[in-house]
């Protein structure tokens, strides 16, 4: 049971027994990562942070977080379009379990996320929550447009992603190669049901799977990768991955498993209840291959006071003024 904190004369709790674990999957910019961790620890002093830094990225300075014993760094995997980011996520969850890190809620972030509302109010909301998490989810092959929002998938998009097994033939494609592959890709989409060509994350060829793990009792769900879940959900993900290597192996060969694996595992467990939103903001207009717009001061000012916990994508070019104003909001 989570105990209510004592209140100050002004009515604001003086401390929380609620423990949040911020899991940050990063791959660049140690200075911005340090700033993100610092504001999370300042706004949630009872929290812990686990940074899973991409093993293929430049190493983080060994003393970056040395002054804070509640910040831990491990290496992980990163990437888009394949299972690598899930590998890094599961490796981090296993590390937490092996090292007996105590937490009540897990919030996953990228190094380009930043809080856009009061971290104090975030703790209050999680403390008082009657559900198991904020997890955006919808049926991948029979999507409800309301549940899918803000995502918007064309017809068959979920089926083409998760009912085919893909092999990556080339990691990166030039603009000319994409142009040359456009005609055969469109031809197979329209006339060859058993084959798919995808060029969003390199050259990937998919063959329709004759056997999938999906049934009426284990439906294929999809949604945003970013979420906030209770510890028991995170630990269930570990046990499921260990007990169902067949499902993990299947998802290793689908397209963009990070937008389906976690939802499929958790939502099919009827003991969990989720709010179907993740309280994250990103601007995907004019997006190519899943990369959100880098937010500016104008964007940030427009979303402050809205119902978001975090926003992305914020980078150095967003400007110091943006980060300074968000620091004030986070600690309000």
C-alpha positions in Angstrom: 0.0 0.0 0.0 1.2 3.5 -0.8 0.9 5.8 2.2 -0.2 9.4 1.9 2.6 11.8 2.7 2.4 14.3 5.6 1.2 17.7 4.7 2.8 21.1 5.2 0.8 24.0 6.7 0.0 25.1 3.1 -1.5 21.8 2.3 1.3 20.5 0.0 2.8 17.1 1.0 6.3 17.4 2.4 7.4 14.0 1.1 6.3 10.9 -0.8 6.8 7.3 0.0 5.8 6.7 -3.7 8.9 5.7 -5.6 9.1 6.4 -9.4 11.7 4.7 -11.5 12.6 6.7 -14.6 14.0 4.4 -17.3 15.8 6.6 -19.9 16.9 5.0 -23.2 19.6 7.3 -24.6 22.1 7.4 -27.4 23.5 10.9 -27.6 24.1 14.4 -26.0 25.4 13.7 -22.4 24.8 17.4 -21.4 21.1 17.2 -22.2 20.8 13.8 -20.6 22.4 15.2 -17.5 19.9 18.1 -17.4 17.0 15.8 -17.8 18.1 13.5 -15.0 18.8 16.5 -12.8 15.3 17.9 -13.2 13.7 14.5 -12.6 15.6 14.0 -9.4 15.0 17.5 -8.2 11.2 17.3 -8.9 10.9 13.7 -7.6 13.6 13.5 -4.9 12.3 10.0 -3.9 12.8 8.7 -7.4 15.5 6.6 -9.0 16.8 6.8 -12.6 18.2 4.0 -14.8 19.9 5.2 -17.9 20.1 2.6 -20.6 22.7 4.0 -23.0 23.0 2.6 -26.5 26.1 0.4 -26.6 26.9 1.6 -30.1 26.9 5.2 -29.1 29.8 7.2 -27.7 30.3 6.3 -24.0 28.9 8.6 -21.4 31.5 10.3 -19.2 32.1 7.9 -16.2 31.6 10.7 -13.6 28.4 12.2 -15.2 26.1 11.0 -12.4 28.7 10.0 -9.8 27.4 12.4 -7.2 23.9 10.8 -7.1 23.7 7.2 -5.8 20.1 6.9 -7.1 21.2 7.3 -10.7 22.4 4.1 -12.5 23.8 3.5 -15.9 23.8 0.4 -18.0 24.4 -0.3 -21.7 21.5 -1.3 -23.9 20.4 -1.5 -27.5 18.7 1.1 -29.6 17.2 1.4 -33.1 14.0 1.8 -35.0 12.0 -0.8 -36.9 13.3 -3.9 -35.2 13.5 -5.5 -31.7 16.7 -3.9 -30.5 15.0 -1.2 -28.4 12.8 -3.9 -26.8 16.0 -5.9 -26.0 17.4 -2.8 -24.3 14.2 -2.2 -22.4 14.0 -5.9 -21.2 17.7 -5.9 -20.2 17.1 -2.8 -18.1 14.1 -4.4 -16.4 16.1 -7.5 -15.6 18.9 -5.3 -14.2 16.4 -3.6 -11.9 15.1 -7.0 -10.7 18.6 -8.5 -10.1 19.8 -5.4 -8.2 16.6 -5.2 -6.1 15.9 -1.6 -7.0 12.7 -0.5 -5.2 10.1 1.3 -7.1 6.3 1.6 -7.4 5.9 3.0 -10.9 8.1 2.9 -14.0 8.1 5.7 -16.6 10.1 5.2 -19.8 11.6 8.1 -21.5 14.0 8.9 -24.3 17.0 11.3 -23.9 15.0 13.8 -25.9 12.0 13.8 -23.6 11.4 16.6 -21.0 8.7 17.2 -18.4 6.0 19.8 -19.4 4.0 19.8 -16.2 4.6 19.8 -12.5 6.5 16.7 -11.3 4.9 17.2 -7.9 1.4 16.8 -9.6 2.7 13.8 -11.5 3.5 12.1 -8.2 0.2 13.0 -6.7 -1.6 11.5 -9.8 0.3 8.3 -9.7 -0.1 8.0 -5.9 -3.9 8.3 -6.3 -4.2 6.2 -9.4 -6.7 3.3 -9.3 -5.4 1.8 -12.6 -2.2 0.1 -13.6 -0.8 2.5 -16.0 -1.0 5.1 -18.8 -0.6 2.9 -21.9 -1.8 3.9 -25.3 -3.3 0.8 -27.0 -5.7 -0.3 -29.7 -6.4 -3.5 -31.7 -3.7 -3.6 -34.4 -5.9 -5.2 -37.1 -9.3 -4.0 -36.1 -8.5 -0.5 -34.9 -11.0 1.9 -33.4 -10.2 5.4 -34.8 -10.9 7.0 -31.4 -8.7 4.6 -29.5 -5.9 4.9 -32.1 -5.7 8.7 -32.0 -3.3 10.5 -32.2 -2.0 7.7 -34.5 -3.7 7.3 -37.8 -2.9 4.1 -39.8 -4.0 3.2 -43.3 -6.1 0.1 -43.9 -4.1 -3.2 -43.4 -1.2 -1.3 -41.8 -1.3 -3.3 -38.6 -1.7 -6.6 -40.5 1.2 -5.8 -42.8 3.4 -5.0 -39.8 2.5 -7.8 -37.4 1.3 -10.7 -39.6 4.4 -10.9 -41.7 7.9 -12.0 -40.8 10.6 -9.6 -42.1 14.2 -9.9 -43.0 16.4 -6.8 -43.3 18.5 -7.0 -46.5 20.1 -3.5 -46.2 20.3 -1.3 -43.2 20.3 2.1 -44.9 18.9 3.2 -48.3 19.8 6.3 -50.3 17.1 8.6 -51.7 17.7 7.1 -55.2 17.3 3.6 -53.8 14.0 4.5 -52.2 12.8 5.9 -55.5 13.8 2.8 -57.4 12.1 0.6 -54.9 8.8 2.6 -54.8 7.3 0.8 -57.8 7.9 -2.8 -56.7 6.8 -1.9 -53.2 3.5 -0.5 -54.4 3.0 -3.4 -56.8 3.4 -6.0 -54.1 1.2 -4.0 -51.7 -1.6 -4.1 -54.3 -1.2 -7.5 -56.1 1.0 -9.9 -54.0 -0.6 -10.7 -50.7 2.1 -12.9 -49.4 5.0 -10.4 -49.8 5.7 -7.0 -48.5 8.6 -4.6 -49.2 9.3 -1.9 -46.6 11.9 0.9 -47.1 11.2 3.0 -44.0 14.0 1.4 -41.9 16.3 0.1 -44.7 15.3 -2.6 -47.1 13.1 -5.2 -45.4 11.2 -8.0 -47.1 8.3 -9.5 -45.3 6.6 -12.9 -46.0 3.1 -13.5 -44.7 3.3 -15.8 -41.7 1.4 -19.0 -41.8 1.5 -19.3 -38.0 1.2 -16.4 -35.6 0.9 -16.2 -31.8 -2.3 -14.2 -32.1 -5.7 -15.7 -31.2 -9.0 -14.3 -29.9 -7.6 -14.7 -26.4 -4.2 -13.2 -27.4 -5.0 -10.3 -29.7 -2.4 -8.2 -31.4 -2.4 -4.7 -29.9 -0.4 -1.6 -30.9 0.2 1.9 -29.7 2.9 4.3 -28.6 6.1 2.9 -27.1 6.2 5.5 -24.3 4.3 4.7 -21.1 4.0 4.8 -17.3 3.2 1.5 -15.6 3.2 0.0 -12.2 6.0 -2.2 -11.1 3.9 -5.4 -11.3 3.4 -4.7 -15.0 7.1 -4.3 -15.6 7.8 -7.5 -13.7 5.1 -9.3 -15.7 6.9 -8.3 -18.9 10.1 -10.0 -17.6 8.3 -13.2 -16.7 6.4 -13.3 -20.0 9.5 -12.9 -22.0 11.2 -15.7 -20.1 8.2 -18.0 -20.3 7.2 -17.3 -23.9 10.4 -17.3 -26.0 8.2 -18.3 -29.0 6.3 -15.0 -28.8 9.6 -13.0 -28.4 11.1 -14.8 -31.4 8.0 -14.0 -33.5 8.1 -10.3 -32.6 11.8 -10.2 -33.5 10.8 -10.5 -37.1 7.8 -8.2 -37.3 8.0 -4.5 -38.4 8.2 -1.9 -35.6 7.7 -4.3 -32.7 8.2 -1.4 -30.2 4.8 -0.2 -31.1 3.1 -3.6 -30.4 5.1 -6.0 -28.1 4.5 -4.3 -24.8 0.8 -3.5 -25.6 0.2 -7.1 -26.7 1.7 -8.7 -23.6 0.2 -6.3 -21.1 -3.3 -5.7 -22.5 -4.0 -9.4 -23.0 -3.5 -9.9 -19.2 -7.0 -9.3 -17.9 -5.7 -8.5 -14.4 -4.4 -5.2 -15.5 -6.4 -2.0 -16.2 -4.9 0.8 -18.3 -5.9 4.3 -19.2 -5.7 4.4 -23.0 -3.4 7.3 -23.3 0.2 8.0 -22.3 0.1 11.7 -21.5 3.0 12.4 -23.9 3.1 15.1 -26.5 4.9 15.0 -29.8 4.3 16.6 -33.2 4.3 14.0 -36.0 3.0 16.4 -38.7 5.3 16.2 -41.8 7.1 13.3 -40.0 9.2 10.9 -42.0 9.8 7.3 -40.7 8.5 8.1 -37.2 10.7 11.0 -36.3 8.8 13.8 -34.5 9.3 17.5 -35.0 12.0 19.1 -32.8 9.9 21.4 -30.5 10.5 25.2 -30.2 9.5 27.7 -27.6 6.3 28.4 -29.6 5.4 24.7 -29.5 6.1 24.4 -25.8 4.1 27.5 -24.8 1.1 26.1 -26.7 1.1 22.8 -24.8 1.8 24.1 -21.3 -1.2 23.7 -19.0 -2.5 20.8 -21.1 -2.9 17.3 -19.9 0.7 16.0 -20.7 3.4 14.6 -18.4 6.2 14.8 -20.9 6.9 16.1 -24.5 9.4 15.2 -27.2 11.4 15.9 -29.2 13.5 18.5 -27.4 17.1 19.0 -28.3 19.8 21.7 -28.0 18.4 23.5 -31.0 15.2 24.0 -29.1 17.0 26.7 -27.2 18.1 27.4 -23.7 15.0 29.5 -23.1 12.8 26.4 -23.6 14.6 24.3 -21.1 14.7 27.1 -18.5 11.0 27.6 -18.8 10.3 23.9 -18.5 12.5 23.6 -15.5 10.3 26.2 -13.7 7.2 24.3 -14.7 8.6 20.9 -13.6 9.5 22.2 -10.1 6.2 24.2 -9.6 
